[in-house]
Amino acid sequence: MAAEYLPPPLDATAQEPALFDGTTRFYMTYTCPFAQRVWIARNYKGLQDKIKLVPLNLQNRPAWYKEKVYSVNKVPSLEHNGKVMGESIDLIKYVDANFEGPSLLPDDPEKKKLFEELLSHIDRFAGMVFTTFKGDSTSEAAAAFDHLEHAHTKYDGPFLLGDEFSLADIAFIPLVERFQIYLSEVFKYDITEGRPKLAVWIEAVNKIDAYKQTKKADPKEIVALYKMMFGVLFCLYSFNLDYEYFSSNYLSYQKLLTGERNSCRCRPRSDEIATIIWLCVYLCVTVNKLCLDQSNVFCVLRINVVLAS
């Protein structure tokens, strides 16, 4: 299969395309794991000619993207039939339902049940691995990957739902790709050791062309990003933030940034001002590497920050 031409990311100087002209556009960035999910689905269904890639420079994104395309100002998003929608899993379900190509959702009721269970667990899976990233023990990451290993025992075949490559695989693989790199490099921890089914799954997914075409994240950049993120978390701990409380509510802070929440809770040990300042530092340092809207970060101090007792 010939390699697809990958256009350069659009920055703040880029002219806006002819928006809502009937072209289906997938707004993304090449290194975002959530955008990668949708990218894999697009490629697997053979929609390269029907869904146009529009990569954005997240550090210097065009103003027209927020103003005219997607007011949430994050990626991924999809422009189709005069409307724009976001959220990676929702986008994949939409693409699967509205475009031709191999189905990514199971028909079998039992497989549907397992599929929904897997999706409901994915945030907890990521949270458990992140808990390892902020400490010295790999026990939480081990438990997370043990759960994924166990999920493979339900059906024969290399994929999470058996012989069928599906949205379940697509949802997990961008995260596993990054976690495997970081755990190996920093913790010298092999996620496949003692997990033969996980090893088979990773090998099988890496043979899928639709996935291989999307592996653009530089391993060195992944390691540097996570070191930066969790290094700042260490600083937060040093400056009297309740470390466990912050880490356990990480997803809440992401929702705060994306506008899904307008308040957050933090629990200082002593210096309340230092707590809030370092929370803002954490958000400012990491947001450009996430798939979020930088402009929201600078409003953090004006948001209702509730100090927990």
Secondary structure per residue as TSV (DSSP state, phi and psi in degrees):
chain	resnum	aa	ss	phi	psi
A	1	M	-	360.0	129.3
A	2	A	-	-67.6	141.7
A	3	A	-	-68.2	137.4
A	4	E	-	-74.4	140.9
A	5	Y	-	-69.1	128.7
A	6	L	-	-107.6	109.6
A	7	P	-	-66.7	152.9
A	8	P	-	-68.1	149.8
A	9	P	-	-62.2	142.7
A	10	L	B	-85.4	133.0
A	11	D	-	-111.6	-167.9
A	12	A	T	-64.0	-18.6
A	13	T	T	-89.8	-6.6
A	14	A	S	-73.9	138.5
A	15	Q	-	-73.5	140.4
A	16	E	-	-69.6	144.5
A	17	P	-	-71.5	175.7
A	18	A	-	-76.2	83.7
A	19	L	T	-63.2	145.3
A	20	F	T	54.9	41.9
A	21	D	S	-101.7	13.2
A	22	G	S	100.1	-11.8
A	23	T	-	-77.8	133.7
A	24	T	-	-87.7	121.1
A	25	R	E	-120.3	135.4
A	26	F	E	-108.8	106.8
A	27	Y	E	-86.1	128.6
A	28	M	E	-160.0	-179.4
A	29	T	-	-135.6	150.0
A	30	Y	T	-68.7	-18.1
A	31	T	T	-109.9	-2.4
A	32	C	-	-79.1	125.0
A	33	P	H	-63.9	-30.3
A	34	F	H	-75.1	-41.0
A	35	A	H	-64.7	-35.4
A	36	Q	H	-60.1	-36.3
A	37	R	H	-55.6	-50.6
A	38	V	H	-68.0	-37.2
A	39	W	H	-60.5	-43.9
A	40	I	H	-60.3	-47.2
A	41	A	H	-60.4	-44.8
A	42	R	H	-57.2	-48.0
A	43	N	H	-67.4	-40.7
A	44	Y	H	-63.9	-34.4
A	45	K	T	-84.4	-0.1
A	46	G	T	70.5	39.4
A	47	L	-	-105.4	22.8
A	48	Q	T	-59.0	-32.5
A	49	D	T	-87.0	-10.5
A	50	K	T	-109.4	-21.8
A	51	I	S	-123.2	111.9
A	52	K	E	-82.5	132.4
A	53	L	E	-75.0	130.3
A	54	V	E	-128.1	86.9
A	55	P	E	-74.2	143.1
A	56	L	B	-117.4	148.7
A	57	N	-	-86.1	105.9
A	58	L	G	-67.5	-25.9
A	59	Q	G	-77.9	-17.3
A	60	N	G	-151.6	56.5
A	61	R	-	-74.2	152.6
A	62	P	-	-65.2	140.0
A	63	A	H	-64.2	-32.7
A	64	W	H	-65.0	-22.0
A	65	Y	I	-63.4	-47.2
A	66	K	I	-73.2	-40.2
A	67	E	I	-72.6	-35.1
A	68	K	I	-121.9	-18.6
A	69	V	I	-107.3	-64.2
A	70	Y	-	-140.3	102.7
A	71	S	T	-63.6	-23.1
A	72	V	T	-65.6	-27.1
A	73	N	-	63.4	37.0
A	74	K	-	-131.1	171.3
A	75	V	S	-120.2	154.7
A	76	P	-	-86.2	161.6
A	77	S	E	-147.4	161.7
A	78	L	E	-131.8	127.6
A	79	E	E	-99.7	117.6
A	80	H	E	-154.5	132.8
A	81	N	T	52.6	42.4
A	82	G	T	80.0	8.9
A	83	K	E	-136.6	162.9
A	84	V	E	-127.3	136.3
A	85	M	E	-135.5	163.4
A	86	G	E	-137.5	-168.3
A	87	E	-	75.6	116.4
A	88	S	H	-57.7	-47.5
A	89	I	H	-65.6	-42.8
A	90	D	H	-62.1	-39.0
A	91	L	H	-64.8	-41.7
A	92	I	H	-64.6	-42.5
A	93	K	H	-61.6	-39.2
A	94	Y	H	-65.7	-47.6
A	95	V	H	-61.4	-40.8
A	96	D	H	-63.3	-36.8
A	97	A	H	-82.0	-24.4
A	98	N	H	-113.2	-1.1
A	99	F	S	-131.2	155.4
A	100	E	-	-72.8	171.2
A	101	G	S	117.7	172.3
A	102	P	S	-57.7	137.2
A	103	S	-	-69.5	142.4
A	104	L	-	-104.9	-0.2
A	105	L	S	-115.4	140.1
A	106	P	-	-74.3	149.6
A	107	D	-	-93.7	-31.8
A	108	D	S	-65.9	129.2
A	109	P	H	-57.3	-39.8
A	110	E	H	-68.4	-37.7
A	111	K	H	-69.8	-35.0
A	112	K	H	-61.1	-40.4
A	113	K	H	-63.3	-47.0
A	114	L	H	-63.4	-40.1
A	115	F	H	-57.4	-47.4
A	116	E	H	-66.9	-36.6
A	117	E	H	-63.3	-42.5
A	118	L	H	-63.7	-44.6
A	119	L	H	-65.0	-36.9
A	120	S	H	-68.4	-19.3
A	121	H	H	-94.1	-9.8
A	122	I	H	-66.3	-35.8
A	123	D	H	-67.2	-39.4
A	124	R	H	-66.3	-39.8
A	125	F	H	-55.9	-50.4
A	126	A	H	-63.7	-40.9
A	127	G	H	-62.6	-38.2
A	128	M	H	-66.0	-40.7
A	129	V	H	-67.1	-40.9
A	130	F	H	-62.6	-31.3
A	131	T	H	-61.2	-39.2
A	132	T	H	-65.2	-40.0
A	133	F	H	-59.5	-28.5
A	134	K	T	-92.9	1.4
A	135	G	S	-134.7	-159.0
A	136	D	S	-106.1	-19.4
A	137	S	-	-92.8	142.7
A	138	T	-	-98.1	12.2
A	139	S	H	-62.4	-40.7
A	140	E	H	-67.7	-43.3
A	141	A	H	-63.1	-40.0
A	142	A	H	-59.3	-43.7
A	143	A	H	-64.2	-38.3
A	144	A	H	-63.8	-44.4
A	145	F	H	-76.8	-26.4
A	146	D	H	-62.2	-40.3
A	147	H	H	-63.1	-41.0
A	148	L	H	-68.2	-37.3
A	149	E	H	-61.4	-44.9
A	150	H	H	-63.7	-34.3
A	151	A	H	-61.4	-26.4
A	152	H	T	-78.2	-7.8
A	153	T	T	-82.9	-10.2
A	154	K	S	-69.5	-40.6
A	155	Y	S	-132.8	149.6
A	156	D	S	-72.6	151.0
A	157	G	S	118.9	161.6
A	158	P	S	-79.1	-16.7
A	159	F	B	-102.3	171.6
A	160	L	T	-62.4	-30.0
A	161	L	T	-108.3	24.6
A	162	G	B	102.8	-125.2
A	163	D	S	-85.2	-6.3
A	164	E	-	-99.7	121.6
A	165	F	-	-72.1	130.2
A	166	S	-	-144.5	-179.3
A	167	L	H	-58.7	-29.4
A	168	A	H	-59.7	-45.5
A	169	D	H	-66.3	-41.8
A	170	I	H	-63.8	-36.8
A	171	A	H	-65.2	-37.8
A	172	F	H	-89.7	-35.0
A	173	I	H	-63.6	-37.0
A	174	P	H	-63.2	-34.0
A	175	L	H	-71.2	-47.0
A	176	V	H	-61.2	-39.9
A	177	E	H	-53.7	-46.8
A	178	R	H	-76.0	-41.5
A	179	F	H	-63.7	-40.1
A	180	Q	H	-61.2	-42.8
A	181	I	H	-62.4	-48.4
A	182	Y	H	-69.5	-43.1
A	183	L	H	-64.7	-37.0
A	184	S	H	-69.1	-44.3
A	185	E	H	-72.9	-45.6
A	186	V	H	-92.5	-39.7
A	187	F	H	-103.9	-4.0
A	188	K	-	53.7	40.3
A	189	Y	-	-113.0	123.2
A	190	D	-	-95.0	111.4
A	191	I	T	-69.1	-17.8
A	192	T	T	-90.9	-11.8
A	193	E	T	-65.5	123.6
A	194	G	T	76.6	6.8
A	195	R	-	-130.4	75.3
A	196	P	H	-63.3	-35.2
A	197	K	H	-70.1	-36.2
A	198	L	H	-63.9	-41.1
A	199	A	H	-62.3	-43.0
A	200	V	H	-63.6	-41.3
A	201	W	H	-61.8	-49.0
A	202	I	H	-60.4	-42.5
A	203	E	H	-63.2	-42.6
A	204	A	H	-65.9	-43.6
A	205	V	H	-64.9	-36.0
A	206	N	T	-69.6	-9.1
A	207	K	T	-92.6	-8.6
A	208	I	-	-79.2	118.1
A	209	D	H	-57.8	-39.0
A	210	A	H	-59.8	-31.2
A	211	Y	H	-82.7	-45.5
A	212	K	H	-56.3	-34.8
A	213	Q	T	-66.4	-17.5
A	214	T	T	-103.8	0.7
A	215	K	-	-81.7	81.1
A	216	K	-	-112.1	-7.6
A	217	A	-	-72.3	126.9
A	218	D	-	-75.2	123.0
A	219	P	H	-53.4	-38.6
A	220	K	H	-64.6	-37.6
A	221	E	H	-69.8	-36.1
A	222	I	H	-61.2	-47.8
A	223	V	H	-62.3	-44.5
A	224	A	H	-63.3	-40.5
A	225	L	H	-62.6	-50.1
A	226	Y	H	-66.8	-35.3
A	227	K	H	-62.7	-40.7
A	228	M	H	-64.9	-47.5
A	229	M	H	-59.7	-49.4
A	230	F	H	-85.0	-16.1
A	231	G	H	-68.6	-39.8
A	232	V	H	-66.2	-36.1
A	233	L	H	-60.7	-36.3
A	234	F	H	-64.0	-39.8
A	235	C	H	-63.1	-39.2
A	236	L	H	-59.4	-41.3
A	237	Y	H	-62.9	-41.7
A	238	S	H	-65.3	-27.5
A	239	F	T	-100.6	36.6
A	240	N	T	73.6	16.5
A	241	L	B	-80.3	141.0
A	242	D	-	-68.3	99.9
A	243	Y	H	-59.4	-48.1
A	244	E	H	-64.1	-40.1
A	245	Y	H	-64.7	-43.6
A	246	F	H	-62.7	-48.1
A	247	S	H	-63.0	-40.4
A	248	S	H	-69.7	-17.8
A	249	N	T	-110.8	22.2
A	250	Y	H	-56.7	-43.3
A	251	L	H	-65.1	-30.7
A	252	S	H	-64.5	-37.5
A	253	Y	H	-70.0	-33.5
A	254	Q	H	-63.2	-42.0
A	255	K	H	-64.1	-34.3
A	256	L	H	-60.1	-46.0
A	257	L	H	-65.1	-36.9
A	258	T	T	-86.9	3.8
A	259	G	T	87.1	3.3
A	260	E	S	-77.9	-16.3
A	261	R	-	-136.9	153.6
A	262	N	S	-117.8	13.7
A	263	S	E	-151.3	159.5
A	264	C	E	-142.7	165.4
A	265	R	E	-120.6	137.1
A	266	C	E	-139.1	148.6
A	267	R	-	-120.4	97.0
A	268	P	B	-76.4	148.3
A	269	R	S	-80.3	-38.3
A	270	S	S	-146.6	-57.2
A	271	D	-	-94.0	101.6
A	272	E	H	-64.9	-38.2
A	273	I	H	-64.8	-44.2
A	274	A	H	-60.6	-38.8
A	275	T	H	-58.5	-51.1
A	276	I	H	-65.9	-42.0
A	277	I	H	-60.7	-45.6
A	278	W	H	-71.9	-28.4
A	279	L	H	-61.3	-45.1
A	280	C	H	-64.3	-40.4
A	281	V	H	-59.7	-45.5
A	282	Y	H	-58.2	-47.4
A	283	L	H	-64.4	-43.7
A	284	C	H	-64.9	-39.0
A	285	V	H	-69.9	-39.7
A	286	T	H	-94.1	-21.7
A	287	V	H	-63.6	-34.8
A	288	N	T	-66.3	-21.6
A	289	K	T	-92.9	-6.3
A	290	L	T	-98.2	-178.1
A	291	C	T	-99.1	45.7
A	292	L	S	-118.8	179.2
A	293	D	-	-96.3	113.9
A	294	Q	H	-60.1	-36.0
A	295	S	H	-62.0	-28.4
A	296	N	H	-67.4	-26.2
A	297	V	H	-61.2	-38.5
A	298	F	T	-77.8	-0.2
A	299	C	T	-99.5	0.0
A	300	V	G	-57.6	-43.2
A	301	L	G	-66.9	-18.0
A	302	R	G	-93.6	-5.2
A	303	I	S	-80.7	152.3
A	304	N	E	-71.0	95.4
A	305	V	E	-90.9	114.6
A	306	V	E	-94.7	118.2
A	307	L	E	-83.4	116.7
A	308	A	-	-73.8	144.0
A	309	S	-	-81.6	360.0
